Amino acid sequence: MTDPGLENAAARVLELVADGMRVGLGTGHAAAVFLARLADRIRGGLHVVGVATSEATAAQARSLGIPLGTLDDDPEELALTVDGADEVAPNLDLVKGFGGALVRERIVAAASRRQVILVGHDKLVGQLGMRRRIPIEVVPFACRLVLRRVRALGLEPVIRLADARPFISDNGNLTIDCGLASPLADARAARTLEADLRAIPGVVDTGLFLGTAERVLVGHPDGRVDVLQAEG
């Protein structure tokens, strides 16, 4: 089933893509909509190279005929990364990682001049943590230590499963969803939690993407697109 809002938002994002660019390709439903649009432009003669944030995205890109490269192919930064998000706060802070690709999403975004986020209107939240979980990626060797330390922070950690077995990321790590009793009060609380989680030995990264998005394009069911831009 097509989503007019996301389709129109993806078309707007494509306006930022110029011939010869190297572009980070996100993971998830919204990113997949963008990939399909990008593939259409490539078939029409656009020349770009994508850097995928997951093996799933790489497979989809190959199936659509999108040329792929790596971060090692060029010393220059990527022109932009187009990705989705699971939550978008009013200040454009994000929660990502429900799709299990948060570490590579972080790396590709950091290697880009700009991160553009594409979401449906249902991803907008008044406060981060409205869906009551913050994903973290964890080295398996540290799993029990991380579980204890996360509980000590007042969160309820759950090892993510796939087909009744621990979900393993593309990096060979576990994903732990840290359950929240209530949403995060404000941007300061989000930054405090991010720092506390990152300080736990064995935590590779968190799903809190704070201050990374240059703009967020929001698709609505009626096809309308809102463009939200970071201040400063």
C-alpha positions in Angstrom: 0.0 0.0 0.0 1.5 3.4 -1.0 1.8 6.2 1.4 1.2 9.5 -0.4 2.9 11.6 2.3 6.1 9.5 2.4 6.2 9.3 -1.4 5.9 13.1 -1.7 8.5 13.6 1.1 10.9 11.3 -0.7 10.4 13.3 -3.9 11.3 16.4 -2.0 14.4 14.8 -0.6 15.5 13.9 -4.1 15.6 17.6 -4.9 18.7 17.7 -2.6 20.5 15.0 -4.6 22.7 16.2 -7.4 24.6 14.3 -10.1 27.9 12.8 -8.9 27.0 12.8 -5.2 27.9 10.1 -2.7 24.8 9.5 -0.6 24.3 7.6 2.7 21.3 5.2 2.4 19.3 4.6 5.6 17.4 1.6 6.8 13.7 1.1 7.4 10.4 1.7 5.6 10.9 5.4 4.9 14.4 4.9 3.7 13.1 2.2 1.4 10.6 4.6 -0.2 13.5 7.0 -0.9 15.5 4.2 -2.4 12.8 3.4 -4.9 12.5 7.0 -5.9 16.3 7.3 -6.2 16.4 4.2 -8.4 13.9 5.8 -10.8 16.2 8.9 -11.1 19.2 6.7 -11.7 17.4 4.9 -14.5 16.7 8.3 -15.9 20.4 9.1 -16.0 21.4 10.4 -12.6 24.8 9.3 -11.4 25.2 8.7 -7.7 26.9 6.2 -5.4 25.2 5.0 -2.3 26.7 3.9 1.0 24.3 1.6 2.8 23.7 1.6 6.6 22.7 -2.1 6.7 23.0 -5.3 4.7 19.3 -5.2 4.1 19.5 -1.7 2.6 22.5 -2.9 0.5 20.5 -5.8 -0.8 17.6 -3.6 -1.7 19.8 -1.1 -3.4 21.5 -3.7 -5.5 18.1 -5.1 -6.5 17.1 -1.6 -7.7 20.3 -1.0 -9.6 21.7 1.6 -7.3 25.5 1.7 -7.4 27.1 1.1 -4.0 30.4 2.1 -2.4 32.0 2.3 1.0 33.2 5.0 3.3 36.8 4.0 2.3 36.3 4.7 -1.4 36.8 8.5 -1.0 38.5 10.6 1.6 35.8 13.3 1.3 32.6 13.2 3.4 29.3 12.0 1.9 27.2 14.8 0.5 24.2 13.7 2.7 22.6 10.8 4.3 18.8 10.1 4.0 17.4 8.0 6.7 14.2 7.4 8.8 13.6 7.7 12.5 11.4 6.0 15.1 10.7 9.2 17.0 11.2 12.9 16.2 11.0 15.4 19.0 10.1 19.1 18.4 13.8 20.1 18.5 14.6 17.3 15.9 16.3 15.0 18.4 15.7 11.4 17.3 15.2 7.9 18.6 16.5 5.4 16.0 17.4 1.7 16.0 14.0 -0.1 16.1 15.2 -1.6 12.8 18.5 -2.8 14.4 20.9 -0.7 12.3 21.7 2.1 14.6 25.5 1.8 14.7 26.0 1.9 11.0 23.4 4.6 10.7 25.4 6.7 13.2 28.7 6.1 11.4 27.3 7.0 8.0 25.5 10.1 9.3 28.8 11.2 11.0 30.6 10.7 7.7 28.1 13.0 5.9 27.9 16.8 5.6 24.1 16.6 6.4 21.6 14.1 7.7 18.1 14.4 6.3 15.3 12.5 8.0 12.2 11.2 6.2 9.2 10.1 8.3 5.5 9.7 8.4 3.5 12.0 10.7 3.1 9.2 13.2 6.8 9.5 14.2 6.4 13.0 15.6 6.4 13.0 19.5 6.2 15.7 22.1 9.0 14.0 24.1 11.5 11.3 23.2 10.7 7.9 24.7 6.9 8.1 24.0 7.2 4.5 22.7 8.9 3.6 26.0 12.1 2.1 24.8 15.6 3.2 23.8 17.7 0.6 21.8 21.4 0.1 22.5 23.8 -2.1 20.6 25.9 -4.3 22.9 29.0 -6.5 22.6 27.8 -10.0 23.5 30.6 -10.6 26.0 29.3 -7.7 28.1 25.6 -8.6 28.0 25.1 -9.5 31.7 27.1 -6.5 32.8 25.1 -4.2 30.6 21.8 -5.6 31.8 22.8 -5.0 35.4 24.0 -1.4 34.7 20.9 -0.5 32.7 18.7 -1.7 35.5 20.7 0.4 38.0 19.8 3.4 35.8 16.1 2.7 36.5 15.4 1.2 33.1 14.1 -2.3 32.2 16.4 -3.9 29.7 15.1 -6.6 27.3 17.3 -8.5 24.8 15.7 -8.2 21.4 14.7 -11.4 19.8 14.2 -12.5 16.2 12.5 -15.8 15.6 12.8 -16.6 19.3 16.5 -16.2 19.2 18.7 -13.1 20.1 18.7 -10.6 17.3 22.2 -10.2 16.0 23.2 -6.9 14.3 25.2 -6.7 11.1 28.1 -6.0 13.4 27.7 -9.3 15.3 26.3 -7.6 18.4 23.2 -7.8 20.5 20.4 -5.2 20.7 19.0 -4.4 24.1 15.8 -2.4 24.3 15.9 -0.2 27.4 12.4 0.2 28.7 11.3 3.5 30.1 8.7 4.1 32.8 7.8 7.4 31.3 9.0 9.6 28.4 12.2 11.7 28.8 11.3 15.0 30.4 13.3 17.2 28.0 16.4 17.5 25.9 18.7 17.7 28.9 17.3 14.4 30.2 17.9 12.8 26.8 21.5 13.9 26.8 22.0 12.7 30.4 20.6 9.3 29.5 22.7 9.1 26.4 25.9 9.8 28.4 24.9 7.3 31.1 24.3 4.5 28.6 27.4 5.2 26.6 29.5 5.1 29.8 28.6 1.4 30.4 31.4 -0.9 29.2 30.2 -3.0 26.3 27.7 -0.5 25.0 28.7 0.2 21.4 26.1 2.9 20.7 22.6 4.1 21.6 19.5 4.9 19.6 19.5 8.5 20.9 20.5 10.6 17.9 20.6 14.1 19.5 21.3 17.1 17.3 22.3 15.1 14.3 19.4 16.0 11.9 19.7 19.0 9.7 16.1 18.7 8.6 13.1 16.4 8.9 10.6 15.9 6.1 7.2 14.8 7.4 4.7 13.1 5.1 1.0 13.2 6.0 -1.8 10.9 4.8 -3.3 13.6 2.6 0.0 13.9 0.7 1.1 17.1 2.4 4.8 17.4 3.4 6.1 19.5 6.3 9.8 20.5 6.3 11.3 20.9 9.8 14.7 22.4 10.1 17.2 22.5 13.0 17.8 25.9 14.5 21.1 27.6 14.1 
